[in-house]
C-alpha cells in the first residue's frame, strides 16, 4: 500500500521546511520528485541528498508567482515524463503586522504567493491530469485558517481561501478521477517559525496549548502527504486534513 513507484510529483517550496519534508516522503515512497523553489543552489543540494539515498529527484527552480514560468514548467514536466501524477502546492510566505499597520502591498504579496499562485499551478496541473484521467492535487492550508491569531491577517485570509479552493476544485475535477485535498499543519518546527521557536514565551505557549505538548517535526508532515497522493486515497476528496497534535480539537 501507498506505493508511488512510477509516479511523478511536483512539490513547490521544496527546498526547506514542510515542502522538503513532503518531498522526501514522496521520494521514499517511490515517486520521481520535482523540487521547486527560487534558490537553485539550495534545490540542487536537496536533490543531491535524495539521489545519494538512491531516490529519484529533479530540480525546477522558478517563482510560483510567475505565470509564464508556471505554464512552461508544468508543461515541461509532462512532456519530459509523459505524465504528472501528483502536485503538492506548498510554497507560501508570511508577513506579520498589526492590521492598523499592515501595508496593502504586503497583503497583496502574501495573497499572490499563497493563493493566486496555487490557483495557477492547480489550473496548469489539471490540464495535464484531465486527459490522463488521474491526478492528486494537494494544497498546503493552515490550522490558522481554523483557529486564528493576531497580526497575520493576510496569511489567514490566503489559507482560508485555499481551504475553500480545495473544496471547489475537488467538486470540479472529481469527474476526471482527480482528487484535491489540503493539509492544514499546526505549529511545526520549520525555518519560517524560527523567530517564534526562539521566543521563550511563545514557545512555552505552543507546547502548553498543544495537547501533544510540543511542536510538530518536519518528518511528521510527509506520511499524510503520501497517503493523500496514493491510489488508496482515491475516494478522499475535498478534505482538509489537519495535522496539528490536536491543537484545534482542544478547548
BALUMRO-870447 format. One record per residue (C-alpha): residue number from 1; z, y, x. Coordinates in nm, 4 decimals, always signed. Example, Ala and Ser with C-alpha at 12.3 -4.5 7.8 and 13.67 -1.06 7.14 Angstrom:
// BALUMRO-870447
ATOM num       c3       c2       c1
ATOM   1  +0.7800  -0.4500  +1.2300
ATOM   2  +0.7140  -0.1060  +1.3670
// end
This chain:
// BALUMRO-870447
ATOM num       c3       c2       c1
ATOM   1  +0.0000  +0.0000  +0.0000
ATOM   2  -0.0548  +0.3656  +0.0938
ATOM   3  -0.3221  +0.2733  +0.3468
ATOM   4  -0.5548  +0.5644  +0.4230
ATOM   5  -0.7943  +0.3842  +0.6582
ATOM   6  -1.1458  +0.5326  +0.6456
ATOM   7  -1.0214  +0.8388  +0.4542
ATOM   8  -1.0978  +1.1891  +0.5832
ATOM   9  -0.8306  +1.4543  +0.5339
ATOM  10  -0.8336  +1.8296  +0.5890
ATOM  11  -0.4904  +1.9854  +0.6453
ATOM  12  -0.4649  +2.3633  +0.6607
ATOM  13  -0.1840  +2.5294  +0.8520
ATOM  14  -0.1507  +2.2103  +1.0545
ATOM  15  -0.0566  +2.3456  +1.3956
ATOM  16  +0.3142  +2.3587  +1.3169
ATOM  17  +0.5828  +2.3193  +1.0537
ATOM  18  +0.5248  +2.1320  +0.7308
ATOM  19  +0.1481  +2.1198  +0.7826
ATOM  20  +0.1962  +1.9394  +1.1113
ATOM  21  +0.4449  +1.7020  +0.9502
ATOM  22  +0.1970  +1.6129  +0.6759
ATOM  23  -0.0932  +1.5838  +0.9194
ATOM  24  +0.0999  +1.3389  +1.1370
ATOM  25  +0.1921  +1.1236  +0.8393
ATOM  26  -0.1656  +1.1108  +0.7115
ATOM  27  -0.2927  +1.0152  +1.0568
ATOM  28  -0.0307  +0.7424  +1.0905
ATOM  29  -0.1451  +0.6054  +0.7536
ATOM  30  -0.4960  +0.5697  +0.8977
ATOM  31  -0.6790  +0.8876  +0.7959
ATOM  32  -0.9075  +1.0933  +1.0158
ATOM  33  -0.7208  +1.4233  +1.0079
ATOM  34  -0.8990  +1.7555  +1.0485
ATOM  35  -0.6381  +2.0008  +1.1740
ATOM  36  -0.6779  +2.3612  +1.0660
ATOM  37  -0.5113  +2.6783  +1.1879
ATOM  38  -0.6119  +3.0015  +1.3579
ATOM  39  -0.4896  +2.9138  +1.7093
ATOM  40  -0.7461  +2.6777  +1.8596
ATOM  41  -0.5353  +2.6036  +2.1684
ATOM  42  -0.2365  +2.5028  +1.9553
ATOM  43  -0.4582  +2.2799  +1.7407
ATOM  44  -0.6115  +2.1140  +2.0453
ATOM  45  -0.2624  +2.0342  +2.1732
ATOM  46  -0.1708  +1.8716  +1.8410
ATOM  47  -0.4998  +1.6828  +1.8373
ATOM  48  -0.4293  +1.5504  +2.1881
ATOM  49  -0.0872  +1.4353  +2.0722
ATOM  50  -0.2375  +1.2361  +1.7861
ATOM  51  -0.5149  +1.0890  +1.9997
ATOM  52  -0.2602  +0.9827  +2.2616
ATOM  53  -0.0823  +0.7876  +1.9882
ATOM  54  -0.4058  +0.6072  +1.9032
ATOM  55  -0.4648  +0.8105  +1.5881
ATOM  56  -0.7766  +0.9957  +1.4724
ATOM  57  -0.7945  +1.3745  +1.4654
ATOM  58  -1.0321  +1.6687  +1.4884
ATOM  59  -0.9865  +2.0454  +1.5085
ATOM  60  -1.1265  +2.3085  +1.2714
ATOM  61  -0.9934  +2.6484  +1.3752
ATOM  62  -1.0620  +2.9120  +1.1097
ATOM  63  -0.8860  +3.1728  +0.8983
ATOM  64  -0.8410  +3.0344  +0.5467
ATOM  65  -0.8945  +3.3822  +0.4003
ATOM  66  -1.2459  +3.3974  +0.5493
ATOM  67  -1.4672  +3.2769  +0.2641
ATOM  68  -1.7747  +3.2181  +0.4803
ATOM  69  -1.5698  +3.0064  +0.7191
ATOM  70  -1.4157  +2.8079  +0.4327
ATOM  71  -1.7574  +2.7281  +0.2851
ATOM  72  -1.9044  +2.6368  +0.6236
ATOM  73  -1.6155  +2.4229  +0.7487
ATOM  74  -1.5736  +2.2167  +0.4314
ATOM  75  -1.9469  +2.1528  +0.4102
ATOM  76  -1.9489  +2.0656  +0.7797
ATOM  77  -1.6736  +1.8072  +0.7414
ATOM  78  -1.8576  +1.6450  +0.4517
ATOM  79  -2.1857  +1.6395  +0.6441
ATOM  80  -2.0284  +1.5037  +0.9624
ATOM  81  -1.8310  +1.2246  +0.7948
ATOM  82  -2.0260  +1.1758  +0.4746
ATOM  83  -1.7066  +1.2332  +0.2795
ATOM  84  -1.3917  +1.4384  +0.2306
ATOM  85  -1.1217  +1.2400  +0.0562
ATOM  86  -0.8055  +1.4456  +0.0966
ATOM  87  -0.7407  +1.8191  +0.1139
ATOM  88  -0.3884  +1.9375  +0.1913
ATOM  89  -0.3991  +2.3116  +0.1259
ATOM  90  -0.0826  +2.4155  +0.3016
ATOM  91  -0.1492  +2.7319  +0.5043
ATOM  92  +0.0745  +3.0167  +0.3944
ATOM  93  +0.2604  +3.3246  +0.5107
ATOM  94  +0.5838  +3.5006  +0.4229
ATOM  95  +0.6894  +3.8639  +0.4010
ATOM  96  +1.0460  +3.9721  +0.3323
ATOM  97  +1.1277  +4.3140  +0.1926
ATOM  98  +1.3253  +4.4599  -0.0987
ATOM  99  +1.0948  +4.5329  -0.3929
ATOM 100  +1.1521  +4.9095  -0.3615
ATOM 101  +1.0274  +4.8993  -0.0018
ATOM 102  +0.7538  +4.6352  -0.0445
ATOM 103  +0.4131  +4.7779  +0.0523
ATOM 104  +0.1216  +4.6914  -0.1734
ATOM 105  -0.0842  +4.5911  +0.1305
ATOM 106  +0.1793  +4.3345  +0.2298
ATOM 107  +0.1905  +4.1958  -0.1244
ATOM 108  -0.1878  +4.1611  -0.1294
ATOM 109  -0.1905  +3.9975  +0.2158
ATOM 110  +0.0504  +3.7267  +0.1002
ATOM 111  -0.1429  +3.6662  -0.2220
ATOM 112  -0.4724  +3.6466  -0.0334
ATOM 113  -0.3421  +3.3784  +0.2025
ATOM 114  -0.1132  +3.1804  -0.0256
ATOM 115  -0.3194  +3.1856  -0.3440
ATOM 116  -0.6754  +3.3149  -0.3131
ATOM 117  -0.7467  +3.1087  -0.0008
ATOM 118  -0.6031  +2.7982  -0.1671
ATOM 119  -0.8275  +2.8536  -0.4691
ATOM 120  -1.1362  +2.8992  -0.2460
ATOM 121  -1.0604  +2.5845  -0.0487
ATOM 122  -0.9996  +2.3825  -0.3642
ATOM 123  -1.3315  +2.5046  -0.5033
ATOM 124  -1.5257  +2.4024  -0.1939
ATOM 125  -1.3486  +2.0672  -0.1638
ATOM 126  -1.4196  +1.9960  -0.5314
ATOM 127  -1.7905  +2.0479  -0.4644
ATOM 128  -1.7755  +1.7569  -0.2192
ATOM 129  -1.5374  +1.5354  -0.4177
ATOM 130  -1.7043  +1.5593  -0.7604
ATOM 131  -2.0281  +1.3800  -0.6581
ATOM 132  -1.8200  +1.1153  -0.4786
ATOM 133  -1.6002  +1.0681  -0.7867
ATOM 134  -1.2931  +1.0551  -0.5697
ATOM 135  -1.0525  +1.3053  -0.4225
ATOM 136  -0.6953  +1.4047  -0.3616
ATOM 137  -0.6123  +1.7752  -0.3502
ATOM 138  -0.2534  +1.8534  -0.2530
ATOM 139  -0.1215  +2.2088  -0.2627
ATOM 140  +0.1959  +2.3362  -0.0989
ATOM 141  +0.4081  +2.5119  -0.3581
ATOM 142  +0.7715  +2.6058  -0.3132
ATOM 143  +1.1165  +2.5448  -0.4507
ATOM 144  +1.1440  +2.9250  -0.4608
ATOM 145  +0.8883  +2.9311  -0.7430
ATOM 146  +1.1517  +2.7416  -0.9449
ATOM 147  +1.4780  +2.8934  -0.8170
ATOM 148  +1.4118  +3.2459  -0.6929
ATOM 149  +1.5869  +3.4554  -0.4317
ATOM 150  +1.5635  +3.8261  -0.3409
ATOM 151  +1.3207  +4.0026  -0.1025
ATOM 152  +1.0298  +3.7567  -0.1227
ATOM 153  +0.8572  +3.8718  -0.4404
ATOM 154  +0.5025  +3.8245  -0.3078
ATOM 155  +0.5766  +3.4738  -0.1795
ATOM 156  +0.7378  +3.3691  -0.5081
ATOM 157  +0.4523  +3.5171  -0.7108
ATOM 158  +0.1969  +3.3341  -0.4983
ATOM 159  +0.3755  +2.9998  -0.5122
ATOM 160  +0.4381  +3.0257  -0.8859
ATOM 161  +0.0653  +3.0773  -0.9255
ATOM 162  -0.0018  +2.7763  -0.7013
ATOM 163  +0.2084  +2.5607  -0.9340
ATOM 164  +0.0073  +2.6844  -1.2322
ATOM 165  -0.3200  +2.6372  -1.0451
ATOM 166  -0.2189  +2.2790  -0.9689
ATOM 167  -0.1954  +2.2020  -1.3394
ATOM 168  -0.5220  +2.3776  -1.4251
ATOM 169  -0.7218  +2.2064  -1.1506
ATOM 170  -0.5724  +1.8690  -1.2417
ATOM 171  -0.6896  +1.9082  -1.6006
ATOM 172  -1.0332  +2.0331  -1.4958
ATOM 173  -1.1001  +1.7737  -1.2260
ATOM 174  -0.9383  +1.4610  -1.3718
ATOM 175  -1.2651  +1.3645  -1.5413
ATOM 176  -1.4149  +1.3316  -1.1915
ATOM 177  -1.1400  +1.0950  -1.0683
ATOM 178  -0.9872  +1.3738  -0.8603
ATOM 179  -0.6116  +1.4316  -0.8663
ATOM 180  -0.4480  +1.7650  -0.7926
ATOM 181  -0.0766  +1.7776  -0.7214
ATOM 182  +0.1633  +2.0075  -0.5399
ATOM 183  +0.4586  +1.9531  -0.3130
ATOM 184  +0.7351  +2.2111  -0.3539
ATOM 185  +0.9510  +2.1987  -0.0407
ATOM 186  +1.3075  +2.3181  -0.0333
ATOM 187  +1.4720  +2.4517  +0.2810
ATOM 188  +1.3111  +2.2835  +0.5799
ATOM 189  +1.3863  +2.3480  +0.9462
ATOM 190  +1.0497  +2.4952  +1.0452
ATOM 191  +0.9301  +2.7785  +1.2665
ATOM 192  +0.8849  +3.0016  +0.9590
ATOM 193  +1.2581  +2.9676  +0.8880
ATOM 194  +1.3863  +3.0146  +1.2433
ATOM 195  +1.5473  +3.3520  +1.1665
ATOM 196  +1.7260  +3.2028  +0.8666
ATOM 197  +1.8443  +2.8981  +1.0594
ATOM 198  +1.9781  +3.1218  +1.3377
ATOM 199  +2.1712  +3.3285  +1.0836
ATOM 200  +2.5094  +3.1526  +1.0681
ATOM 201  +2.5916  +3.2892  +0.7233
ATOM 202  +2.2606  +3.1862  +0.5706
ATOM 203  +2.2564  +2.8505  +0.7472
ATOM 204  +2.6035  +2.7763  +0.6162
ATOM 205  +2.4986  +2.8752  +0.2633
ATOM 206  +2.1958  +2.6427  +0.2708
ATOM 207  +2.3998  +2.3479  +0.3933
ATOM 208  +2.6702  +2.4109  +0.1329
ATOM 209  +2.4293  +2.4831  -0.1543
ATOM 210  +2.2029  +2.1823  -0.0897
ATOM 211  +2.3640  +1.8611  -0.2226
ATOM 212  +2.2194  +1.6730  +0.0771
ATOM 213  +2.4259  +1.9072  +0.2928
ATOM 214  +2.1514  +2.0013  +0.5364
ATOM 215  +1.8049  +2.1428  +0.5915
ATOM 216  +1.5083  +1.9121  +0.5444
ATOM 217  +1.3481  +1.7615  +0.8549
ATOM 218  +0.9756  +1.8097  +0.9105
ATOM 219  +0.9145  +1.4347  +0.9225
ATOM 220  +1.0537  +1.4067  +0.5677
ATOM 221  +0.7633  +1.6012  +0.4146
ATOM 222  +0.4935  +1.3584  +0.5337
ATOM 223  +0.5706  +1.0494  +0.3235
ATOM 224  +0.5459  +1.2333  -0.0125
ATOM 225  +0.2112  +1.3699  +0.1036
ATOM 226  +0.0869  +1.0219  +0.1956
ATOM 227  +0.1890  +0.8937  -0.1463
ATOM 228  +0.0005  +1.1679  -0.3308
ATOM 229  -0.3030  +1.1138  -0.1047
ATOM 230  -0.3104  +0.7389  -0.1640
ATOM 231  -0.5008  +0.5257  -0.4122
ATOM 232  -0.1642  +0.4192  -0.5512
ATOM 233  -0.1136  +0.7735  -0.6883
ATOM 234  -0.4365  +0.7647  -0.8890
ATOM 235  -0.2575  +0.8382  -1.2198
ATOM 236  -0.0214  +1.1013  -1.0797
ATOM 237  -0.1946  +1.4271  -1.1667
ATOM 238  -0.0913  +1.7867  -1.2299
ATOM 239  +0.2556  +1.7188  -1.0918
ATOM 240  +0.4749  +1.9453  -0.8785
ATOM 241  +0.6833  +1.7152  -0.6594
ATOM 242  +0.9987  +1.8954  -0.5498
ATOM 243  +1.1278  +1.7820  -0.2092
ATOM 244  +1.4495  +1.9772  -0.1681
ATOM 245  +1.7502  +1.7483  -0.1190
ATOM 246  +1.8439  +1.8031  -0.4885
ATOM 247  +1.8787  +2.1816  -0.4464
ATOM 248  +1.7059  +2.2701  -0.7737
ATOM 249  +1.8807  +1.9858  -0.9580
ATOM 250  +2.2198  +2.1322  -0.8788
ATOM 251  +2.4220  +2.3981  -1.0642
// end
